[in-house]
């Protein structure tokens, strides 16, 4: 790889940015990743001094070498400092729903968590979750260790989330190996660091949850912790549940289903929730393909009872949220748009404050911008990052730009059914994930004059971007 190319790009962008006066700073979109590599899995965290840290992954075009990077963000100049390499294994699984992540303890110790893929004849999805530790701001790292207690071969451990707790330790949750004879559903587990930064106190949060959606975890300075995840309810409904702790993860309440979407699907949504806390409430954002398809925002009280639920966008996906102030929440998601035969995604932000909702869109080319993340920088600014055309971009946005009021969104008539009309397709299986669709699907695209079907919008978007997948489809 040629690392100097990355730094030249950042220097040029930083120079252009510094030429703008401060009142126009929010208009600058920065390229984070190396322009020659395939990048994904962008995430935010903060260090012990509340400095923003950005992390992402890259795959070299020349040799498919995998890299995991982190960089501190300079809020004064609104640019990234030089990136730091994090030594992950080459069998690391780089996908947004179970992306590598960082968390930083109160003493400055950095912990990186990532998945590894170890397929076998018994289980092609077998893999583990590893973690490594840096005591010196990323200069050196320990050897990988297992996050989970069970290290038996041929089992699946994945979709980890990680956060700093109020006691300064790191809490992690993940989907553990299935204990079901049918293989449907996996338990959600939690563990936290202790002596020598080793994870312990492993406990089951829910015994049977959806197999392949990211988990949301958040903590509050008062010691509360909330974990939100896609659950399996009554063997078929894939709705959202939440579990909470009041003692920094030493123990949790039983998981409580709250979304009430009634999404019946025997498949893989690959679209997990986001969660945030304040002194009294839990805030959750999520996607459903149920009777009111789209992305939602909800508020739960300290008894895990749903106080409010609203549809944010019927065409949205991958919604994430953060708290800006006690009465203000910021939502970011990608929203699908169509012009003729062209399908693309834009990044949309919503500000919810004092019961009112305001919207702001990030301008850009008409491409597949997706998997946005968001974090507050101050009472007036947030930073948003996303994946687009195999690159990672970010932008600082002044929340005062959110001046377009949004009327309460109602489900469109076309999405009032849990089972949209299926269309006959040329393929029996989803060409991306391999799920059986039996030659009929409600999510399709036209490819060389044929109708190709998919299990979800996510797989369709991946197919559109990947010529290799397109070439593998048998049209007749």
HUMO-V362536 format. One record per residue. N is the residue number from 1. RES is the residue in three letters. PHI is phi in whole degrees, 0 to 359 (none if undefined). D_CENTER is the distance of its C-alpha to the mean C-alpha in whole Angstrom. Layout:
n:N res:RES phi:PHI d_center:D_CENTER
n:N res:RES phi:PHI d_center:D_CENTER
//
This chain:
n:1 res:UNK phi:none d_center:27
n:2 res:UNK phi:248 d_center:29
n:3 res:UNK phi:297 d_center:27
n:4 res:UNK phi:297 d_center:29
n:5 res:UNK phi:298 d_center:28
n:6 res:UNK phi:301 d_center:25
n:7 res:UNK phi:292 d_center:27
n:8 res:UNK phi:299 d_center:29
n:9 res:UNK phi:298 d_center:26
n:10 res:UNK phi:296 d_center:25
n:11 res:UNK phi:298 d_center:28
n:12 res:UNK phi:298 d_center:29
n:13 res:UNK phi:296 d_center:26
n:14 res:UNK phi:296 d_center:27
n:15 res:UNK phi:296 d_center:31
n:16 res:UNK phi:298 d_center:30
n:17 res:UNK phi:295 d_center:28
n:18 res:UNK phi:292 d_center:31
n:19 res:UNK phi:287 d_center:33
n:20 res:UNK phi:282 d_center:32
n:21 res:UNK phi:284 d_center:33
n:22 res:UNK phi:297 d_center:30
n:23 res:UNK phi:288 d_center:30
n:24 res:UNK phi:254 d_center:29
n:25 res:UNK phi:298 d_center:26
n:26 res:UNK phi:289 d_center:23
n:27 res:UNK phi:270 d_center:24
n:28 res:UNK phi:270 d_center:23
n:29 res:UNK phi:258 d_center:20
n:30 res:UNK phi:252 d_center:20
n:31 res:UNK phi:276 d_center:19
n:32 res:UNK phi:271 d_center:17
n:33 res:UNK phi:272 d_center:18
n:34 res:UNK phi:293 d_center:21
n:35 res:UNK phi:292 d_center:22
n:36 res:UNK phi:268 d_center:24
n:37 res:UNK phi:250 d_center:21
n:38 res:UNK phi:270 d_center:18
n:39 res:UNK phi:244 d_center:15
n:40 res:UNK phi:196 d_center:11
n:41 res:UNK phi:61 d_center:8
n:42 res:UNK phi:281 d_center:8
n:43 res:UNK phi:210 d_center:8
n:44 res:UNK phi:241 d_center:10
n:45 res:UNK phi:209 d_center:13
n:46 res:UNK phi:218 d_center:17
n:47 res:UNK phi:270 d_center:20
n:48 res:UNK phi:294 d_center:23
n:49 res:UNK phi:257 d_center:24
n:50 res:UNK phi:65 d_center:21
n:51 res:UNK phi:279 d_center:21
n:52 res:UNK phi:290 d_center:17
n:53 res:UNK phi:234 d_center:16
n:54 res:UNK phi:254 d_center:14
n:55 res:UNK phi:229 d_center:13
n:56 res:UNK phi:197 d_center:12
n:57 res:UNK phi:238 d_center:14
n:58 res:UNK phi:220 d_center:17
n:59 res:UNK phi:237 d_center:19
n:60 res:UNK phi:294 d_center:22
n:61 res:UNK phi:292 d_center:24
n:62 res:UNK phi:286 d_center:27
n:63 res:UNK phi:229 d_center:27
n:64 res:UNK phi:60 d_center:23
n:65 res:UNK phi:292 d_center:23
n:66 res:UNK phi:264 d_center:19
n:67 res:UNK phi:224 d_center:19
n:68 res:UNK phi:236 d_center:16
n:69 res:UNK phi:235 d_center:17
n:70 res:UNK phi:225 d_center:17
n:71 res:UNK phi:207 d_center:19
n:72 res:UNK phi:282 d_center:20
n:73 res:UNK phi:255 d_center:20
n:74 res:UNK phi:273 d_center:24
n:75 res:UNK phi:289 d_center:23
n:76 res:UNK phi:291 d_center:27
n:77 res:UNK phi:264 d_center:27
n:78 res:UNK phi:56 d_center:23
n:79 res:UNK phi:223 d_center:23
n:80 res:UNK phi:275 d_center:21
n:81 res:UNK phi:281 d_center:24
n:82 res:UNK phi:307 d_center:24
n:83 res:UNK phi:288 d_center:21
n:84 res:UNK phi:238 d_center:22
n:85 res:UNK phi:281 d_center:21
n:86 res:UNK phi:247 d_center:20
n:87 res:UNK phi:281 d_center:22
n:88 res:UNK phi:267 d_center:19
n:89 res:UNK phi:287 d_center:21
n:90 res:UNK phi:283 d_center:22
n:91 res:UNK phi:265 d_center:20
n:92 res:UNK phi:297 d_center:17
n:93 res:UNK phi:268 d_center:14
n:94 res:UNK phi:255 d_center:12
n:95 res:UNK phi:215 d_center:9
n:96 res:UNK phi:295 d_center:6
n:97 res:UNK phi:291 d_center:5
n:98 res:UNK phi:235 d_center:8
n:99 res:UNK phi:293 d_center:8
n:100 res:UNK phi:301 d_center:10
n:101 res:UNK phi:218 d_center:10
n:102 res:UNK phi:238 d_center:13
n:103 res:UNK phi:214 d_center:15
n:104 res:UNK phi:234 d_center:19
n:105 res:UNK phi:288 d_center:21
n:106 res:UNK phi:297 d_center:24
n:107 res:UNK phi:268 d_center:26
n:108 res:UNK phi:93 d_center:24
n:109 res:UNK phi:293 d_center:23
n:110 res:UNK phi:261 d_center:20
n:111 res:UNK phi:239 d_center:18
n:112 res:UNK phi:250 d_center:16
n:113 res:UNK phi:240 d_center:14
n:114 res:UNK phi:207 d_center:14
n:115 res:UNK phi:269 d_center:14
n:116 res:UNK phi:239 d_center:18
n:117 res:UNK phi:256 d_center:19
n:118 res:UNK phi:229 d_center:22
n:119 res:UNK phi:294 d_center:24
n:120 res:UNK phi:218 d_center:27
n:121 res:UNK phi:297 d_center:30
n:122 res:UNK phi:282 d_center:29
n:123 res:UNK phi:207 d_center:25
n:124 res:UNK phi:287 d_center:23
n:125 res:UNK phi:259 d_center:20
n:126 res:UNK phi:298 d_center:21
n:127 res:UNK phi:182 d_center:19
n:128 res:UNK phi:232 d_center:19
n:129 res:UNK phi:246 d_center:17
n:130 res:UNK phi:248 d_center:19
n:131 res:UNK phi:220 d_center:19
n:132 res:UNK phi:229 d_center:21
n:133 res:UNK phi:232 d_center:22
n:134 res:UNK phi:237 d_center:24
n:135 res:UNK phi:270 d_center:26
n:136 res:UNK phi:226 d_center:27
n:137 res:UNK phi:62 d_center:24
n:138 res:UNK phi:92 d_center:23
n:139 res:UNK phi:287 d_center:27
n:140 res:UNK phi:219 d_center:27
n:141 res:UNK phi:223 d_center:25
n:142 res:UNK phi:283 d_center:26
n:143 res:UNK phi:291 d_center:26
n:144 res:UNK phi:296 d_center:23
n:145 res:UNK phi:230 d_center:23
n:146 res:UNK phi:281 d_center:22
n:147 res:UNK phi:287 d_center:20
n:148 res:UNK phi:261 d_center:21
n:149 res:UNK phi:286 d_center:25
n:150 res:UNK phi:281 d_center:25
n:151 res:UNK phi:245 d_center:26
n:152 res:UNK phi:298 d_center:27
n:153 res:UNK phi:293 d_center:27
n:154 res:UNK phi:74 d_center:26
n:155 res:UNK phi:250 d_center:23
n:156 res:UNK phi:254 d_center:19
n:157 res:UNK phi:229 d_center:17
n:158 res:UNK phi:195 d_center:13
n:159 res:UNK phi:58 d_center:10
n:160 res:UNK phi:276 d_center:11
n:161 res:UNK phi:229 d_center:9
n:162 res:UNK phi:213 d_center:12
n:163 res:UNK phi:203 d_center:14
n:164 res:UNK phi:275 d_center:17
n:165 res:UNK phi:269 d_center:20
n:166 res:UNK phi:295 d_center:23
n:167 res:UNK phi:275 d_center:25
n:168 res:UNK phi:90 d_center:23
n:169 res:UNK phi:278 d_center:22
n:170 res:UNK phi:249 d_center:19
n:171 res:UNK phi:253 d_center:17
n:172 res:UNK phi:225 d_center:15
n:173 res:UNK phi:229 d_center:14
n:174 res:UNK phi:197 d_center:13
n:175 res:UNK phi:267 d_center:15
n:176 res:UNK phi:265 d_center:18
n:177 res:UNK phi:297 d_center:21
n:178 res:UNK phi:294 d_center:22
n:179 res:UNK phi:251 d_center:26
n:180 res:UNK phi:275 d_center:26
n:181 res:UNK phi:293 d_center:29
n:182 res:UNK phi:279 d_center:28
n:183 res:UNK phi:81 d_center:24
n:184 res:UNK phi:274 d_center:22
n:185 res:UNK phi:86 d_center:20
n:186 res:UNK phi:222 d_center:19
n:187 res:UNK phi:285 d_center:19
n:188 res:UNK phi:270 d_center:17
n:189 res:UNK phi:237 d_center:18
n:190 res:UNK phi:225 d_center:18
n:191 res:UNK phi:212 d_center:20
n:192 res:UNK phi:222 d_center:21
n:193 res:UNK phi:287 d_center:23
n:194 res:UNK phi:213 d_center:26
n:195 res:UNK phi:298 d_center:29
n:196 res:UNK phi:59 d_center:29
n:197 res:UNK phi:64 d_center:25
n:198 res:UNK phi:275 d_center:25
n:199 res:UNK phi:281 d_center:23
n:200 res:UNK phi:211 d_center:25
n:201 res:UNK phi:55 d_center:25
n:202 res:UNK phi:295 d_center:23
n:203 res:UNK phi:216 d_center:23
n:204 res:UNK phi:274 d_center:22
n:205 res:UNK phi:273 d_center:20
n:206 res:UNK phi:207 d_center:20
n:207 res:UNK phi:284 d_center:22
n:208 res:UNK phi:219 d_center:21
n:209 res:UNK phi:240 d_center:17
n:210 res:UNK phi:301 d_center:16
n:211 res:UNK phi:285 d_center:15
n:212 res:UNK phi:208 d_center:12
n:213 res:UNK phi:234 d_center:9
n:214 res:UNK phi:298 d_center:6
n:215 res:UNK phi:255 d_center:8
n:216 res:UNK phi:256 d_center:8
n:217 res:UNK phi:223 d_center:11
n:218 res:UNK phi:212 d_center:13
n:219 res:UNK phi:229 d_center:17
n:220 res:UNK phi:229 d_center:20
n:221 res:UNK phi:302 d_center:23
n:222 res:UNK phi:275 d_center:25
n:223 res:UNK phi:96 d_center:24
n:224 res:UNK phi:281 d_center:22
n:225 res:UNK phi:224 d_center:18
n:226 res:UNK phi:234 d_center:16
n:227 res:UNK phi:236 d_center:14
n:228 res:UNK phi:246 d_center:13
n:229 res:UNK phi:202 d_center:12
n:230 res:UNK phi:277 d_center:13
n:231 res:UNK phi:258 d_center:17
n:232 res:UNK phi:251 d_center:20
n:233 res:UNK phi:243 d_center:23
n:234 res:UNK phi:56 d_center:26
n:235 res:UNK phi:72 d_center:25
n:236 res:UNK phi:217 d_center:23
n:237 res:UNK phi:279 d_center:22
n:238 res:UNK phi:252 d_center:18
n:239 res:UNK phi:257 d_center:17
n:240 res:UNK phi:266 d_center:15
n:241 res:UNK phi:230 d_center:17
n:242 res:UNK phi:220 d_center:17
n:243 res:UNK phi:233 d_center:19
n:244 res:UNK phi:224 d_center:20
n:245 res:UNK phi:233 d_center:22
n:246 res:UNK phi:248 d_center:25
n:247 res:UNK phi:226 d_center:26
n:248 res:UNK phi:58 d_center:23
n:249 res:UNK phi:83 d_center:22
n:250 res:UNK phi:292 d_center:25
n:251 res:UNK phi:208 d_center:25
n:252 res:UNK phi:230 d_center:23
n:253 res:UNK phi:290 d_center:24
n:254 res:UNK phi:294 d_center:24
n:255 res:UNK phi:290 d_center:21
n:256 res:UNK phi:240 d_center:22
n:257 res:UNK phi:289 d_center:20
n:258 res:UNK phi:223 d_center:20
n:259 res:UNK phi:286 d_center:19
n:260 res:UNK phi:61 d_center:22
n:261 res:UNK phi:281 d_center:20
n:262 res:UNK phi:65 d_center:22
n:263 res:UNK phi:278 d_center:20
n:264 res:UNK phi:265 d_center:22
n:265 res:UNK phi:207 d_center:21
n:266 res:UNK phi:257 d_center:22
n:267 res:UNK phi:196 d_center:19
n:268 res:UNK phi:239 d_center:15
n:269 res:UNK phi:297 d_center:13
n:270 res:UNK phi:48 d_center:10
n:271 res:UNK phi:203 d_center:8
n:272 res:UNK phi:270 d_center:7
n:273 res:UNK phi:271 d_center:8
n:274 res:UNK phi:232 d_center:8
n:275 res:UNK phi:219 d_center:11
n:276 res:UNK phi:215 d_center:14
n:277 res:UNK phi:232 d_center:17
n:278 res:UNK phi:231 d_center:21
n:279 res:UNK phi:297 d_center:24
n:280 res:UNK phi:231 d_center:25
n:281 res:UNK phi:242 d_center:22
n:282 res:UNK phi:244 d_center:18
n:283 res:UNK phi:246 d_center:16
n:284 res:UNK phi:227 d_center:13
n:285 res:UNK phi:234 d_center:11
n:286 res:UNK phi:201 d_center:11
n:287 res:UNK phi:250 d_center:12
n:288 res:UNK phi:221 d_center:15
n:289 res:UNK phi:252 d_center:17
n:290 res:UNK phi:282 d_center:20
n:291 res:UNK phi:295 d_center:23
n:292 res:UNK phi:242 d_center:21
n:293 res:UNK phi:301 d_center:19
n:294 res:UNK phi:144 d_center:16
n:295 res:UNK phi:254 d_center:14
n:296 res:UNK phi:233 d_center:15
n:297 res:UNK phi:228 d_center:16
n:298 res:UNK phi:220 d_center:18
n:299 res:UNK phi:237 d_center:20
n:300 res:UNK phi:242 d_center:21
n:301 res:UNK phi:274 d_center:24
n:302 res:UNK phi:288 d_center:25
n:303 res:UNK phi:262 d_center:26
n:304 res:UNK phi:65 d_center:23
n:305 res:UNK phi:263 d_center:24
n:306 res:UNK phi:288 d_center:23
n:307 res:UNK phi:266 d_center:25
n:308 res:UNK phi:204 d_center:23
n:309 res:UNK phi:217 d_center:21
n:310 res:UNK phi:219 d_center:20
n:311 res:UNK phi:282 d_center:19
n:312 res:UNK phi:271 d_center:17
n:313 res:UNK phi:203 d_center:18
n:314 res:UNK phi:286 d_center:19
n:315 res:UNK phi:248 d_center:17
n:316 res:UNK phi:270 d_center:14
n:317 res:UNK phi:214 d_center:10
n:318 res:UNK phi:53 d_center:7
n:319 res:UNK phi:280 d_center:8
n:320 res:UNK phi:228 d_center:7
n:321 res:UNK phi:221 d_center:11
n:322 res:UNK phi:211 d_center:13
n:323 res:UNK phi:260 d_center:17
n:324 res:UNK phi:262 d_center:19
n:325 res:UNK phi:209 d_center:22
n:326 res:UNK phi:301 d_center:24
n:327 res:UNK phi:247 d_center:24
n:328 res:UNK phi:226 d_center:21
n:329 res:UNK phi:240 d_center:18
n:330 res:UNK phi:246 d_center:15
n:331 res:UNK phi:243 d_center:13
n:332 res:UNK phi:224 d_center:11
n:333 res:UNK phi:202 d_center:10
n:334 res:UNK phi:262 d_center:12
n:335 res:UNK phi:238 d_center:15
n:336 res:UNK phi:281 d_center:17
n:337 res:UNK phi:228 d_center:21
n:338 res:UNK phi:223 d_center:24
n:339 res:UNK phi:228 d_center:27
n:340 res:UNK phi:66 d_center:30
n:341 res:UNK phi:271 d_center:28
n:342 res:UNK phi:268 d_center:25
n:343 res:UNK phi:242 d_center:22
n:344 res:UNK phi:210 d_center:19
n:345 res:UNK phi:237 d_center:16
n:346 res:UNK phi:241 d_center:16
n:347 res:UNK phi:270 d_center:14
n:348 res:UNK phi:240 d_center:15
n:349 res:UNK phi:243 d_center:16
n:350 res:UNK phi:237 d_center:17
n:351 res:UNK phi:247 d_center:19
n:352 res:UNK phi:249 d_center:21
n:353 res:UNK phi:217 d_center:24
n:354 res:UNK phi:52 d_center:27
n:355 res:UNK phi:82 d_center:26
n:356 res:UNK phi:254 d_center:26
n:357 res:UNK phi:240 d_center:23
n:358 res:UNK phi:234 d_center:23
n:359 res:UNK phi:237 d_center:21
n:360 res:UNK phi:211 d_center:20
n:361 res:UNK phi:247 d_center:19
n:362 res:UNK phi:272 d_center:19
n:363 res:UNK phi:289 d_center:21
n:364 res:UNK phi:177 d_center:21
n:365 res:UNK phi:294 d_center:22
n:366 res:UNK phi:279 d_center:22
n:367 res:UNK phi:224 d_center:19
n:368 res:UNK phi:267 d_center:16
n:369 res:UNK phi:282 d_center:14
n:370 res:UNK phi:204 d_center:10
n:371 res:UNK phi:49 d_center:6
n:372 res:UNK phi:285 d_center:8
n:373 res:UNK phi:229 d_center:7
n:374 res:UNK phi:215 d_center:10
n:375 res:UNK phi:207 d_center:13
n:376 res:UNK phi:284 d_center:16
n:377 res:UNK phi:260 d_center:19
n:378 res:UNK phi:200 d_center:22
n:379 res:UNK phi:289 d_center:24
n:380 res:UNK phi:240 d_center:24
n:381 res:UNK phi:223 d_center:21
n:382 res:UNK phi:231 d_center:17
n:383 res:UNK phi:243 d_center:15
n:384 res:UNK phi:237 d_center:13
n:385 res:UNK phi:228 d_center:11
n:386 res:UNK phi:201 d_center:10
n:387 res:UNK phi:261 d_center:11
n:388 res:UNK phi:203 d_center:14
n:389 res:UNK phi:53 d_center:17
n:390 res:UNK phi:64 d_center:16
n:391 res:UNK phi:227 d_center:16
n:392 res:UNK phi:246 d_center:14
n:393 res:UNK phi:237 d_center:15
n:394 res:UNK phi:217 d_center:15
n:395 res:UNK phi:206 d_center:17
n:396 res:UNK phi:271 d_center:19
n:397 res:UNK phi:235 d_center:20
n:398 res:UNK phi:283 d_center:23
n:399 res:UNK phi:293 d_center:22
n:400 res:UNK phi:291 d_center:26
n:401 res:UNK phi:285 d_center:25
n:402 res:UNK phi:281 d_center:23
n:403 res:UNK phi:239 d_center:27
n:404 res:UNK phi:261 d_center:26
n:405 res:UNK phi:298 d_center:27
n:406 res:UNK phi:244 d_center:25
n:407 res:UNK phi:286 d_center:27
n:408 res:UNK phi:302 d_center:25
n:409 res:UNK phi:281 d_center:24
n:410 res:UNK phi:246 d_center:25
n:411 res:UNK phi:302 d_center:24
n:412 res:UNK phi:288 d_center:26
n:413 res:UNK phi:302 d_center:29
n:414 res:UNK phi:287 d_center:27
n:415 res:UNK phi:240 d_center:24
n:416 res:UNK phi:275 d_center:26
n:417 res:UNK phi:240 d_center:27
n:418 res:UNK phi:284 d_center:24
n:419 res:UNK phi:232 d_center:26
n:420 res:UNK phi:298 d_center:26
n:421 res:UNK phi:303 d_center:29
n:422 res:UNK phi:268 d_center:28
n:423 res:UNK phi:247 d_center:30
n:424 res:UNK phi:292 d_center:32
n:425 res:UNK phi:235 d_center:30
n:426 res:UNK phi:279 d_center:32
n:427 res:UNK phi:248 d_center:29
n:428 res:UNK phi:272 d_center:29
n:429 res:UNK phi:235 d_center:26
n:430 res:UNK phi:299 d_center:22
n:431 res:UNK phi:290 d_center:23
n:432 res:UNK phi:262 d_center:19
n:433 res:UNK phi:257 d_center:18
n:434 res:UNK phi:86 d_center:22
n:435 res:UNK phi:293 d_center:22
n:436 res:UNK phi:293 d_center:25
n:437 res:UNK phi:240 d_center:26
n:438 res:UNK phi:56 d_center:30
n:439 res:UNK phi:74 d_center:30
n:440 res:UNK phi:216 d_center:29
n:441 res:UNK phi:204 d_center:26
n:442 res:UNK phi:266 d_center:24
n:443 res:UNK phi:249 d_center:22
n:444 res:UNK phi:220 d_center:24
n:445 res:UNK phi:211 d_center:25
n:446 res:UNK phi:270 d_center:28
n:447 res:UNK phi:223 d_center:29
n:448 res:UNK phi:54 d_center:32
n:449 res:UNK phi:82 d_center:34
n:450 res:UNK phi:246 d_center:32
n:451 res:UNK phi:264 d_center:30
n:452 res:UNK phi:256 d_center:27
n:453 res:UNK phi:255 d_center:25
n:454 res:UNK phi:220 d_center:21
n:455 res:UNK phi:282 d_center:19
n:456 res:UNK phi:200 d_center:17
n:457 res:UNK phi:298 d_center:16
n:458 res:UNK phi:298 d_center:13
n:459 res:UNK phi:293 d_center:16
n:460 res:UNK phi:299 d_center:18
n:461 res:UNK phi:297 d_center:16
n:462 res:UNK phi:294 d_center:16
n:463 res:UNK phi:297 d_center:20
n:464 res:UNK phi:299 d_center:21
n:465 res:UNK phi:274 d_center:19
n:466 res:UNK phi:246 d_center:21
n:467 res:UNK phi:300 d_center:25
n:468 res:UNK phi:296 d_center:25
n:469 res:UNK phi:295 d_center:23
n:470 res:UNK phi:296 d_center:26
n:471 res:UNK phi:291 d_center:29
n:472 res:UNK phi:280 d_center:28
n:473 res:UNK phi:283 d_center:29
n:474 res:UNK phi:272 d_center:32
n:475 res:UNK phi:276 d_center:33
n:476 res:UNK phi:225 d_center:36
//
